[in-house]
Amino acid sequence: MRRRSGHAAAHRDEALRQGRTDGRRHRRYRITNQRETTVVVDRETGQPVHHRHCVAGSPYGRSVRPAEGPRAGAVDQRKTGLVVDAYFSGTKLEWLLRSVPGARAKAKAGKLAFGTVDSWLVWNLTGGRVHVTDPSNASRTMLFNLRTGDWTTSC
């Protein structure tokens, strides 16, 4: 029996439990992905609301507006370990919410699920019943507080 590692195994096991997978057909999933690629899914239809976003050739890079002032990025970086940059998922999400008609309203209504490719894969493997990620992927979004291990909107 292989030894499982930390948070990823715990999140995977929880996703499988919530998705009622019996374990006979699929014993284990190992997911590796581009942690900065962003996918936003409509929870009702299961469809992405826009093309997935990675770094090359995407329009959001031009619209990133770092906060102003000498200590502007300090709070963000203390919480997330990241600087404001178009490379990370948070800036891609902001672009999508501003640019895709109706996306911000759907997000406020709880009708969208935001994540990286790993969460999109789990969503699809469980028939849309589970939307999870692990801390290593969450840490690349600019929305995960490394100190508390919680999601935040104030970063």
RAMOPE-V107662 format. One record per residue. N is the residue number from 1. OMEGA is omega in radians with two decimals (999 if undefined). Layout:
n->(N | N)
omega->(OMEGA | OMEGA)
This chain:
n->(1 | 2 | 3 | 4 | 5 | 6 | 7 | 8 | 9 | 10 | 11 | 12 | 13 | 14 | 15 | 16 | 17 | 18 | 19 | 20 | 21 | 22 | 23 | 24 | 25 | 26 | 27 | 28 | 29 | 30 | 31 | 32 | 33 | 34 | 35 | 36 | 37 | 38 | 39 | 40 | 41 | 42 | 43 | 44 | 45 | 46 | 47 | 48 | 49 | 50 | 51 | 52 | 53 | 54 | 55 | 56 | 57 | 58 | 59 | 60 | 61 | 62 | 63 | 64 | 65 | 66 | 67 | 68 | 69 | 70 | 71 | 72 | 73 | 74 | 75 | 76 | 77 | 78 | 79 | 80 | 81 | 82 | 83 | 84 | 85 | 86 | 87 | 88 | 89 | 90 | 91 | 92 | 93 | 94 | 95 | 96 | 97 | 98 | 99 | 100 | 101 | 102 | 103 | 104 | 105 | 106 | 107 | 108 | 109 | 110 | 111 | 112 | 113 | 114 | 115 | 116 | 117 | 118 | 119 | 120 | 121 | 122 | 123 | 124 | 125 | 126 | 127 | 128 | 129 | 130 | 131 | 132 | 133 | 134 | 135 | 136 | 137 | 138 | 139 | 140 | 141 | 142 | 143 | 144 | 145 | 146 | 147 | 148 | 149 | 150 | 151 | 152 | 153 | 154 | 155)
omega->(3.11 | 3.08 | 3.12 | 3.14 | 2.95 | -2.99 | -3.07 | 3.13 | 3.13 | 3.13 | 3.13 | -3.14 | 3.11 | 3.11 | 3.12 | 3.10 | -3.13 | -3.13 | 3.11 | 3.04 | -3.04 | 3.07 | 3.13 | -3.11 | -3.13 | -3.10 | -3.09 | 3.04 | 3.01 | -3.06 | 2.99 | -3.05 | 3.02 | -3.00 | 3.13 | 3.08 | -3.01 | 3.07 | 3.07 | -3.04 | 3.00 | -3.07 | -3.12 | -3.08 | -3.07 | -3.10 | 3.02 | -3.13 | 3.13 | 3.06 | 3.06 | -3.09 | 2.95 | -2.97 | -2.98 | 2.99 | -3.14 | -3.05 | -3.03 | -3.12 | -3.14 | -3.04 | 3.14 | 3.13 | 3.09 | 3.10 | -3.07 | 3.07 | -3.04 | -3.12 | -3.02 | -3.10 | -3.05 | -3.13 | 3.12 | -3.05 | 3.10 | -3.12 | -2.97 | -3.05 | -3.08 | 3.00 | 3.10 | -3.08 | 3.14 | -3.13 | -3.01 | -3.02 | -3.09 | 3.13 | 3.10 | 3.11 | 3.12 | 3.10 | -3.12 | -3.14 | 3.11 | -2.93 | -3.11 | -3.11 | 3.09 | -3.08 | -3.11 | 3.13 | 3.10 | 3.13 | 3.13 | 3.14 | 3.13 | -3.07 | 3.12 | 3.05 | -3.11 | 3.06 | 3.07 | -3.03 | 3.14 | 3.14 | 3.08 | 3.11 | 3.12 | 3.09 | -3.12 | 3.13 | -3.12 | 3.13 | 3.11 | -3.14 | -3.04 | 3.06 | -3.08 | 2.97 | 3.06 | -3.07 | -3.12 | 3.07 | 3.13 | -3.09 | -3.12 | -3.06 | -3.00 | -3.11 | -3.09 | -3.12 | -3.10 | -3.12 | -3.08 | -3.08 | -3.11 | 2.98 | -3.14 | 3.05 | -3.07 | 3.12 | 999)
